[in-house]
Amino acid sequence: MSSIDVIVPCYRYGHFLRECVKSVLSQSVPDVRVLIIDDASPDNTNEVAVDLAGQDSRVSVLRHFTNKGHIATFNEGIEWASADYFLLLSADDYLLPGALGRAIALMDNHPEVGFTFGKAIMLNDHAMAEQPIMNEGSWRILEGLEFIEFSGARNIVFAPTVVVRTELQKRLGGYRAELTHAGDMEMWLRFAAHASVGMTDAYQAVYRRHSENMSLEYLGKSWLPDLQQRAYAFNSFFQTCSDVLPNAQQLHRKLLWLLACEAVGFASAAFNEGKMEVSEAISEFALGICPDIKRSLPWAKLACKRAMSYETWRALQPIVDKIRK
């Protein structure tokens, strides 16, 4: 079976690190290496990492003495990788049994596939979400353009389930420094512009949702930063990959239209909550990335609500909700 390198970037996740690394080392693949990168964590990350490396020669440790941030750390891992395949696994997530074997087998048999991904089980602060664990699942291979259109304006990929072809990863380059919160989404699009994508309905990893999640803290601020990052991701993607995509401009407009529709929905939800400034900012964002959104039905509905004032809408909303049911 082919080889795989796994980078485990870790910042303040020392209490999760052992479970993460053990989940990799216990996979049914004979040739696996793990590089733990401690990004100057103030907790016990280094002690745990050194202990894991002492117990298993497949584990190496790199420690930063100043914090470089997640993007630089990810790219450092990409530079280190030399195996056939590569996985970037956050220290607070972990793999499910057989995940690497399933992904590698598919990619060994289908050299046109640039990366694979699957389902992930959500694990919150209190307990694992009740989801059936499928140890074996069917695979579907999507053409790159099919994956891009299937994804639409959203990131449908759970990062801990992604196994990429290392040679293609190095050829495409690392994560964009400006895409601090949508870099993975842009990366999957970049891969899809150059290769097919393997998708399985098997559960490949466990994704933790906890109070320390950088992404959850970011998303909790408001809807607008996430929408802006996705727009930046699309712009960056098409700037670098338009030459290998058919009808790139049309596809770019379609994705921005979908993102603008989603933004108008958030603007409407903000209006319902009485957050008028937020609603205005999000709708202005939608109009900025896609002026045609002003001719859409969601925009017309939002305009009607604004025209009748928040107080009037609140009085009518129960009636409208009842009609919708």
C-alpha positions in Angstrom: 0.0 0.0 0.0 1.1 3.6 -0.7 2.6 5.8 2.0 1.0 8.8 3.8 2.3 11.7 5.8 0.1 13.3 8.4 0.8 16.8 9.9 -0.8 17.6 13.2 -0.6 21.3 13.9 -1.2 22.0 17.5 -1.8 25.2 19.5 -3.2 25.0 23.0 -4.7 21.5 22.3 -2.3 19.4 24.3 -5.2 17.8 26.1 -6.5 16.5 22.7 -3.2 15.7 21.1 -2.6 12.1 22.3 -6.0 10.9 21.1 -5.5 12.5 17.7 -2.0 11.0 17.1 -3.0 7.6 18.4 -5.9 7.6 15.9 -3.4 8.0 13.1 -0.9 5.4 14.4 -3.6 2.8 14.8 -4.8 3.0 11.2 -4.4 -0.1 9.1 -1.8 1.3 6.8 1.9 0.1 7.0 3.7 3.3 5.9 2.6 6.4 7.9 4.5 9.2 9.4 3.3 11.9 11.8 4.7 15.4 12.2 3.4 17.3 15.2 4.0 21.0 14.9 3.7 22.8 18.2 3.0 26.4 17.3 4.5 27.9 20.5 1.7 26.5 22.7 1.5 27.9 26.3 0.1 24.6 27.6 1.6 21.0 27.8 1.6 20.4 24.0 5.4 20.0 23.8 5.5 17.6 26.7 2.8 15.4 25.2 4.3 15.6 21.7 7.8 14.6 22.9 6.3 11.7 24.8 4.4 10.5 21.8 7.6 10.7 19.7 9.5 8.7 22.3 7.0 6.0 22.2 6.8 5.6 18.4 9.5 6.3 15.8 6.9 7.2 13.2 6.2 10.4 15.1 8.4 13.6 14.8 8.0 16.9 16.6 8.8 20.4 15.5 8.4 23.2 18.0 8.0 26.9 17.2 9.3 29.3 19.8 7.2 32.1 18.5 3.6 31.6 17.2 3.5 31.6 13.4 -0.3 31.1 13.0 -2.2 28.3 11.4 -1.6 29.2 7.8 2.2 29.3 8.0 2.1 26.1 10.1 -0.1 24.3 7.5 2.3 25.3 4.7 5.3 24.2 6.7 3.7 20.8 6.9 3.1 20.7 3.2 6.8 21.4 2.6 7.7 18.6 4.9 5.5 16.0 3.3 7.2 13.5 0.9 4.9 10.4 1.0 2.4 9.5 -1.8 -0.5 11.0 0.2 -0.9 13.8 2.8 -3.4 14.6 5.5 -3.6 17.8 7.6 -5.3 16.8 10.9 -6.0 19.4 13.6 -5.0 18.2 17.0 -8.5 18.5 18.4 -9.9 16.1 15.8 -9.2 12.4 15.3 -9.6 9.7 12.7 -12.0 6.8 12.7 -10.8 3.2 12.1 -10.0 2.4 8.5 -10.2 6.0 7.3 -6.8 6.1 5.7 -7.0 2.7 4.2 -10.3 3.5 2.5 -9.0 6.8 1.1 -5.7 5.4 -0.1 -7.2 2.3 -1.8 -9.6 4.6 -3.8 -6.8 6.9 -4.8 -4.4 4.0 -5.7 -7.1 2.6 -8.0 -8.0 6.0 -9.5 -5.0 8.2 -10.3 -7.3 10.9 -11.7 -8.5 11.6 -8.1 -6.7 14.5 -6.5 -8.3 14.3 -3.1 -10.9 12.3 -1.2 -13.2 13.3 1.6 -16.0 11.7 3.6 -18.4 12.3 6.5 -17.4 13.4 10.0 -19.1 12.8 13.3 -19.7 15.9 15.4 -18.4 15.8 18.9 -19.4 18.7 21.2 -18.2 19.7 24.6 -20.5 17.3 26.3 -21.0 14.2 24.1 -20.7 12.8 20.6 -23.7 13.5 18.4 -25.9 10.5 17.8 -25.0 9.5 14.3 -24.6 6.0 12.9 -21.0 5.1 12.2 -20.6 3.5 8.8 -17.3 1.7 8.8 -17.7 1.0 5.1 -19.4 3.2 2.6 -19.8 3.6 -1.1 -17.5 5.9 -3.1 -18.5 8.4 -5.8 -16.0 10.0 -8.1 -16.8 13.6 -9.1 -15.3 15.4 -12.0 -13.6 18.6 -10.8 -16.2 20.9 -12.3 -19.0 18.7 -11.0 -17.6 19.0 -7.5 -17.3 22.8 -7.8 -20.9 23.1 -8.9 -22.1 20.5 -6.3 -20.4 22.6 -3.5 -22.0 25.8 -4.7 -21.3 28.7 -2.3 -20.5 26.5 0.7 -17.6 24.4 2.0 -19.1 20.9 2.0 -15.8 19.2 3.0 -14.8 18.3 6.5 -11.1 19.0 6.7 -10.1 16.0 9.0 -11.5 13.6 6.4 -9.4 14.9 3.5 -6.5 12.9 2.0 -4.7 14.6 -0.9 -2.2 13.5 -3.5 1.1 15.0 -2.2 2.6 15.6 -5.6 -0.5 17.6 -6.7 -0.5 19.5 -3.4 3.0 20.6 -3.9 2.4 21.6 -7.5 -0.7 23.7 -6.5 1.0 25.3 -3.6 0.1 26.0 0.0 -2.7 27.9 1.7 -3.3 31.6 1.0 -2.2 33.9 3.8 -5.1 36.3 3.2 -7.7 33.5 3.6 -7.4 33.0 7.3 -10.9 31.4 7.6 -11.7 30.1 4.1 -8.3 28.8 3.0 -9.5 25.2 3.1 -12.5 26.0 0.9 -10.3 27.7 -1.7 -7.9 24.7 -1.5 -10.6 22.1 -2.3 -11.7 24.3 -5.3 -8.1 24.6 -6.5 -7.7 20.8 -6.4 -11.0 20.3 -8.2 -9.8 22.6 -11.0 -6.9 20.2 -11.7 -8.3 16.7 -10.7 -11.3 14.6 -9.9 -12.6 14.3 -6.3 -13.5 11.1 -4.4 -16.4 11.3 -2.0 -17.6 8.6 0.4 -20.6 8.3 2.7 -18.4 6.5 5.3 -17.6 8.3 8.5 -13.9 9.1 8.2 -13.2 11.3 11.2 -14.5 13.0 14.4 -14.7 16.8 14.3 -14.8 18.5 17.7 -17.1 21.4 18.2 -16.0 23.0 21.5 -15.7 26.4 23.1 -12.0 26.8 21.9 -12.7 26.2 18.2 -11.2 29.0 16.3 -13.8 28.6 13.5 -16.7 28.6 15.9 -15.4 31.7 17.7 -15.0 33.4 14.3 -18.5 32.4 13.1 -20.1 33.5 16.3 -19.2 37.2 15.7 -21.7 37.6 12.9 -22.5 36.3 9.5 -20.7 39.0 7.5 -17.0 37.9 8.1 -17.7 34.4 6.9 -19.5 35.7 3.8 -16.6 38.0 3.1 -14.0 35.3 3.4 -16.0 33.0 1.0 -16.1 35.8 -1.5 -12.4 36.3 -1.1 -11.9 32.6 -1.6 -13.9 32.6 -4.9 -12.0 35.7 -6.1 -8.6 34.1 -5.3 -9.6 30.8 -6.9 -10.7 32.3 -10.2 -7.7 34.6 -10.3 -5.4 31.6 -10.3 -7.4 28.8 -12.0 -9.6 30.5 -14.6 -7.3 29.3 -17.4 -8.0 25.6 -16.6 -11.8 26.0 -16.2 -14.4 26.1 -19.0 -16.7 29.1 -18.9 -14.8 30.4 -15.8 -16.5 33.9 -15.8 -20.0 32.3 -16.0 -19.1 29.9 -13.2 -17.7 32.7 -11.0 -20.9 34.8 -11.5 -23.0 31.7 -10.5 -21.1 31.1 -7.3 -21.3 34.8 -6.3 -25.1 34.7 -7.1 -25.5 31.7 -4.7 -23.4 33.4 -2.0 -25.4 36.7 -2.4 -28.7 34.7 -2.1 -27.4 33.2 1.1 -26.3 36.6 2.3 -29.8 38.1 1.7 -31.2 35.3 3.8 -28.9 36.2 6.7 -29.8 39.9 6.2 -33.4 38.9 6.5 -32.8 36.9 9.7 -30.9 39.8 11.2 -33.8 42.1 10.4 -36.1 39.6 12.2 -33.9 39.9 15.2 -34.0 43.7 15.2 -30.3 43.9 14.1 -30.8 46.7 11.6 -27.2 47.7 11.1 -26.1 44.1 10.6 -29.0 43.5 8.2 -28.0 46.6 6.1 -24.3 45.7 6.1 -25.0 42.1 4.9 -27.4 43.2 2.2 -24.9 45.8 1.0 -22.3 43.0 0.8 -24.7 40.9 -1.3 -25.3 43.8 -3.6 -21.6 44.5 -3.9 -20.7 41.0 -5.0 -23.7 40.5 -7.2 -25.7 43.6 -8.3 -28.3 41.3 -10.0 -29.4 40.0 -6.6 -31.6 43.1 -6.4 -33.9 41.5 -9.0 -34.3 38.3 -6.9 -37.3 37.2 -4.9 -35.4 37.0 -1.6 -34.3 40.6 -2.1 -37.9 41.7 -2.8 -39.1 40.0 0.3 -36.5 41.7 2.4 -37.3 45.1 0.8 -41.0 44.6 1.7 -40.2 43.9 5.3 -38.0 47.0 5.5 -40.7 49.1 3.9 -43.3 48.2 6.5 -40.9 48.8 9.5 -39.6 46.4 12.1 -42.5 46.9 14.5 -45.2 46.1 11.8 -43.3 43.1 10.6 -43.0 41.7 14.2 -46.7 42.0 14.5 -47.3 40.2 11.2 -44.6 37.6 11.5 -46.7 35.0 13.5 -49.4 35.1 10.8 -46.8 34.8 8.0 -45.1 31.8 9.8 -48.5 30.1 10.2 -49.3 30.5 6.5 -45.8 29.1 5.6 -46.6 26.0 7.6 
